[in-house]
Each structure stands twice: as C-alpha cells, then as structure tokens.
Amino acid sequence: MTIRLATAKHLIHKGFLTVALSFAVAISAAGNSELKIPDLGSSAGTVFSAEYEHQLGRTWLKMFRSQVNVYEDPIMQRYVENLVYELVEFSELQDRRIEVVIVNNPTMNAFAVPGGVIGIHTGLFQFAQTEDQFASVIAHEIAHLSQRHFSRRVEFAKTQQPLALAGLLAGLVLIATTGSDMGLAALTATQAATQDAALRYSRGNEQEADRIGMQTLALSGRNPAATPAMFEQMLRAARYASSNRIPEFLRTHPLSESRISDTKNRLLQYPPRQSKPSLDFHLMKAKVQVDLAESPETAVAQFKSQEPSEQIFPEAHEYGLALALSAAGRFDEARTIMESLLQNRPSSQTYLMSLVDIAVNQRDTSWVLGTLEKATKLNPGNKALTLAYARALMTNQQAHIAEAVLEPLARDVKNDPLLWYWLAEIQGLSGNIQGLHQARGEYFLLHGIADESEKQFRYALQLARNDFVESSKIEERLKAVYAFRDRLEEL
C-alpha cells in the first residue's frame, strides 16, 4: 500500500528533532577519525568547492521542505524569485544556481544556505515598508553566499575542534524552522564550533554582508538607504518584543546601534536616491496580511477600516479586501472588486490568477477553462497559469488533457515539488499508474524521503519492465535516490 502524498511531511517531522540531536551526538562521540567528511585541506583560506556547496545546499533543502509549512503560492513564488534573480545579476555571486523557498511563518526571518538556497518567511513582508527594504534583506543574504561565509565559518570551526557536518546541517534546519535555541542544541551537540561561531555569523561577516548587500542594491538601481532603514525597523520590533519573541533574523544576524550607524556612514559613498514605490510589493504585502489575520472576517474588517485614498497604492488595498472577502466565502463581492482591478490592468497576472481562484470557488468552470486556455497560449511555460489550467481541467474530469498540459512543465522545471504533487494526482485520475509512481518518486525525493522515493520508482520500474527506454529513465532516477543517500552518509 502506497503512502498518500499528504503524509510526506509527517513522515519526516515525526521525531525529527530527537533524531537530529541524537544523530549529532552519536557522530560527535564516534571521534574525528570516523567522520566521513571531505578534507578541507590547509587552513590557508581553503573552502568547500562551489559544486560541493551546491550539493550540500540541495541536500539541506530536501531536509528542510519536510520540516516547514512551505508557502505554496505560485504568485508569491514568482514575485520573490524575480526579485532574487534581479539582485543576483548585480551581485558578486559566481555560482548563480539559485533556489528560493518561502516559509509560511509570521516571524521576520530570511536565510541563505550554501549552494544558493535563499529562504524568506512571509512575515518579512509585514515588517518591510518598501520593496527596497525587503530587497535589502535579500541582498544581504546573497552577500553571505557570494562571500562564502558558510565555508569560511566551517574552516574556522575546523581549527577549533572536530567538525560534524550532519549536526551543522541539522542545526541549520532547526534554526530556520523553529528558532535558534533548538538549532544551538544541535550545533553544540556536535561540537561544530564555539557558540558564537556556530550559531551566529561573525561580526566581521555581518559587516561584510552589509557592505556588499548595499553595493548590490545600488548597482541594481535601488536605494541603499533601505538597508539602515530596514535595520531600524528590525530594532524597533526587537525592542517591543519579549525576550522569547525576538525576530529570528536578529537571533542569527546580531544587530546593534553601531552597526546601523556603520551602514548610514556607508551611504556617503552613494549619491542620494529615492526608493520607487512598487505595486507588486504592496500586492504581496496585502496577500500576506490576509493570510496572517486571525480570521477572514477579521481581515475584511481590517481592510474596511482603512481609507483606500490614504494608502500608497489604493488598488493594493482593494486587492487585499477582495482576497479577504474571498477567504470569507463572500465570492460575489470579491469577484466584483477583482474584475474591476483586472479591467484597469488587463496584463496583471496577479489579478488574473486571483480572479481565477474566486471563479473556481464559484464553480464557474466554463469561464475558468476558457480564460486559462487563452492565458497559457499567450504565456507558454508560465508555471502559475499552467498549473492553474491543469488543475481546472482535472476538476472538470479532463485528466488526460490536464496531464498533457502539466507533464512537460514538471519535467522542464524538475525541482518543484508542487508540480510533481499535482501531476501525480492528475495521472492517478487519468489512469497513468506508471506515471503516478514516477511523479510520486520525484515528490518524495524533493522532500528528502529516500525510502519512499525508491519504493515509488521501483513500482514504476516494474510497470515499465517491457519498455527499455522508460526503464532506463527510471533506473537513472533510482541512481539519484542512491546518490542522495550517499551524500547523507558522507555527512
């Protein structure tokens, strides 16, 4: 009997903290001679290779996805990815194989993991007042990647005491997932480094990331003054927070008045520049406000209590109200507002996708299918539109057509668990059982559940035993599962 995809996170989450900590302790107790870690060479500036960091980061990401509530919103994902890619273009980052993960979490946090993994919490939208402030946090994280701070920290730790990378990875997962205290426990258990070196970036690294992050903002045409402005926002949040509710970003990126002053002094290097208001940023901010409200009706009341004309973008206020009304089940009211917004900006995919969501809830299937068919033809390869179209076809009992729409995109993107999840659902309905098992295998592998991934691929291999080409493809995917296991053992 196969495991339902909805249980994937439960499989890993159950007992993960205990396993991570006990595994870390076991490795530490085994002694340095038994650790299967790469030789970092001499301490004269030696760091991991870029390729090793890439593999390490992807291994970490697979572990991480199963620990958190990933914000699976294609509209938000597209916005953040576009912003990250824009900033990367003007950064010093050499290896630009970037993956972005958005965590549905109200805390103010962002993080970077070696190998090009950048993550943000949705709560960051609530604290940033402008897109440039939001971008300043991302630019800071990109700077940590470009300056190889992880490798340099590990190299330093190696000179202090024995290093266990498994514990360090577990600590990174816990820091980004539950807060720094549990992460500290994992890091301490492995003796990965001293507390300051293992848990927090060094003060020098932070200053370097500040400097290079501001440089990235300036080169991208943004306002570098957003960096100290965002820091001040964070510091205010920390002052009003209780000791156990300090923003997670500040736990791992210590902030002080002197650091803010330092970034303000650096502004003298740049000509004065004004931040350009961004409608897209405020639309995402409104979306998060609805998601973080105590209830949909509370969100409706919040937006109705605000005067649209007093907002930077009145239409972002209207957008948030429409989303809140939709979440509250008041679809007719929501649709009226969203149709008006789309009429004024007919090229907005954000408005279009949100209107489609409302129409789906109204069971206006004919309009949804016609609209999405046209939109996907005008925007081939668009992930949000293609996925929405495939799901609409599936709902309309057209699973075979839905499979033909979604499968090419899933195989092209490869590393998006959401696409593989829905492809498996669609292939199950279309009767493509071999394809269902292959899609499930990809989904579980992207969540770091190697045993279940192997099981699914083996089911598919058995069904494809008379097809040499398909069997060969599946065997290659099984090799990817084995390689993932090998990387875990090397840690």
Long-range contacts (C-beta under 8 A, 24 or more apart in sequence): 2-437, 2-440, 2-455, 2-456, 2-459, 3-452, 5-421, 5-424, 5-425, 5-440, 5-443, 8-66, 8-443, 8-444, 8-447, 8-449, 8-452, 9-66, 9-67, 9-447, 11-66, 11-449, 11-452, 12-63, 12-66, 12-67, 12-447, 12-448, 12-449, 13-66, 13-67, 16-66, 16-67, 17-174, 17-178, 17-182, 20-167, 20-170, 20-173, 20-174, 20-186, 21-170, 21-185, 21-186, 21-189, 23-166, 23-167, 23-170, 24-164, 24-166, 24-167, 24-170, 24-171, 24-186, 24-189, 24-190, 25-189, 25-190, 27-164, 27-166, 27-167, 27-190, 28-162, 28-164, 28-167, 28-189, 28-190, 28-191, 31-162, 32-162, 32-163, 35-162, 35-163, 35-164, 36-489, 36-490, 36-491, 37-163, 37-164, 37-165, 37-490, 37-491, 38-490, 40-154, 40-155, 40-158, 43-155, 43-158, 43-159, 45-155, 46-155, 47-148, 47-151, 47-152, 47-154, 47-155, 48-114, 48-148, 48-150, 48-151, 48-154, 50-94, 50-95, 53-95, 53-114, 53-115, 53-148, 53-150, 53-151, 54-95, 54-97, 54-115, 54-116, 55-115, 55-487, 56-114, 56-115, 56-165, 56-169, 56-487, 57-99, 57-113, 57-114, 57-115, 57-116, 57-117, 58-99, 58-115, 58-117, 59-169, 59-448, 59-484, 59-487, 59-488, 59-491, 60-113, 60-114, 60-115, 60-117, 60-169, 60-172, 60-173, 61-99, 61-101, 61-113, 61-117, 62-445, 62-446, 62-447, 62-448, 62-484, 63-169, 63-173, 63-448, 64-101, 64-113, 64-119, 64-173, 64-176, 64-177, 65-101, 65-417, 65-446, 65-447, 65-448, 66-447, 66-448, 66-449, 67-173, 67-177, 68-103, 68-104, 68-105, 68-176, 68-177, 69-103, 69-104, 69-105, 70-101, 70-102, 70-103, 70-104, 70-417, 71-102, 71-103, 71-104, 71-122, 72-418, 73-102, 73-287, 74-353, 74-383, 74-384, 74-387, 74-388, 74-418, 75-284, 75-287, 75-349, 75-350, 75-353, 75-354, 75-384, 76-102, 76-122, 76-284, 76-287, 77-102, 77-383, 77-384, 78-349, 78-383, 78-384, 79-280, 79-281, 79-284, 79-350, 80-120, 83-131, 83-134, 83-135, 83-138, 84-118, 84-138, 84-142, 86-220, 87-135, 87-138, 87-139, 87-142, 87-216, 87-217, 87-220, 88-142, 89-220, 90-216, 90-219, 90-220, 91-139, 91-142, 91-143, 91-146, 91-212, 91-216, 92-143, 92-146, 92-147, 92-212, 92-216, 93-142, 93-145, 93-146, 94-146, 99-415, 103-176, 104-291, 106-292, 107-247, 107-248, 108-234, 108-237, 108-247, 108-248, 108-249, 109-176, 109-247, 109-248, 109-249, 110-137, 110-138, 110-140, 110-141, 110-249, 111-141, 111-175, 111-176, 111-252, 112-141, 112-142, 112-144, 112-145, 113-150, 113-172, 113-176, 114-145, 114-148, 114-150, 114-151, 116-145, 118-142, 118-145, 119-176, 121-248, 122-288, 122-291, 122-292, 123-288, 123-292, 124-249, 125-281, 125-284, 125-285, 125-288, 126-285, 126-288, 126-289, 126-292, 127-230, 127-233, 127-234, 127-237, 127-247, 128-230, 128-233, 128-281, 128-285, 129-229, 129-233, 130-226, 130-229, 130-275, 130-277, 130-278, 130-281, 131-275, 131-276, 131-277, 131-278, 131-280, 131-281, 132-217, 132-222, 132-223, 132-226, 132-275, 132-276, 133-226, 133-229, 133-230, 133-233, 133-275, 134-230, 134-281, 135-217, 135-220, 135-222, 135-226, 136-213, 136-214, 136-217, 136-222, 136-224, 136-226, 136-227, 136-229, 136-230, 137-230, 137-249, 139-213, 139-214, 139-216, 139-217, 139-220, 139-227, 140-209, 140-210, 140-213, 140-227, 140-253, 141-209, 141-213, 142-213, 142-216, 143-208, 143-209, 143-210, 143-211, 143-212, 143-213, 143-216, 144-201, 144-205, 144-209, 146-212, 147-205, 147-208, 147-209, 147-212, 149-201, 149-205, 149-208, 149-209, 152-205, 153-193, 153-197, 153-198, 153-201, 153-202, 153-205, 154-193, 156-193, 156-197, 157-192, 157-193, 157-194, 157-197, 157-198, 160-193, 160-194, 160-197, 161-191, 161-193, 162-191, 163-190, 163-191, 163-192, 163-193, 164-190, 164-191, 164-192, 164-491, 165-491, 166-190, 166-488, 166-491, 167-192, 168-192, 168-198, 169-491, 171-198, 171-199, 175-199, 175-248, 175-251, 175-252, 179-248, 179-251, 180-248, 180-251, 180-252, 199-252, 200-251, 200-252, 200-253, 200-254, 201-252, 201-253, 203-254, 206-253, 206-254, 206-259, 207-259, 207-262, 210-259, 210-262, 210-263, 210-266, 211-266, 214-263, 214-266, 214-267, 214-270, 218-270, 218-273, 222-273, 222-275, 223-273, 223-274, 223-275, 224-266, 224-267, 224-270, 224-273, 225-267, 225-273, 225-275, 226-275, 227-263, 228-260, 228-263, 228-264, 228-267, 231-255, 231-259, 231-260, 231-263, 232-260, 235-260, 277-312, 277-313, 279-313, 279-315, 279-316, 280-350, 282-311, 282-312, 282-313, 282-316, 283-313, 283-316, 283-319, 283-350, 285-316, 286-316, 286-317, 286-319, 286-320, 286-323, 287-319, 287-320, 287-323, 289-320, 290-320, 290-323, 290-324, 290-327, 293-324, 296-324, 296-325, 296-327, 296-328, 296-329, 297-328, 299-323, 299-324, 299-327, 299-328, 300-324, 300-325, 300-328, 300-330, 315-341, 315-344, 315-345, 319-350, 319-351, 319-354, 322-354, 322-358, 323-354, 326-354, 326-357, 326-358, 326-361, 329-361, 331-358, 331-361, 331-362, 332-362, 334-358, 335-359, 335-362, 349-375, 349-379, 349-382, 349-384, 349-385, 352-385, 353-384, 353-385, 353-388, 356-388, 356-392, 360-392, 360-395, 365-392, 365-395, 365-396, 368-392, 369-393, 369-396, 376-405, 381-409, 381-412, 383-409, 383-413, 383-416, 383-419, 387-418, 387-419, 387-422, 390-422, 390-426, 391-422, 394-422, 394-425, 394-426, 394-429, 399-426, 399-427, 399-429, 399-430, 399-431, 400-430, 402-426, 402-430, 403-427, 403-430, 403-432, 403-435, 407-435, 410-439, 410-442, 414-442, 415-446, 416-446, 417-443, 417-446, 417-447, 420-446, 433-463, 434-460, 434-463, 434-464, 434-470, 435-460, 437-463, 438-474, 438-477, 441-477, 441-481, 442-477, 445-477, 445-480, 445-481, 445-484, 448-484, 450-481, 450-484, 450-485, 450-488, 453-481, 454-478, 454-481, 457-481
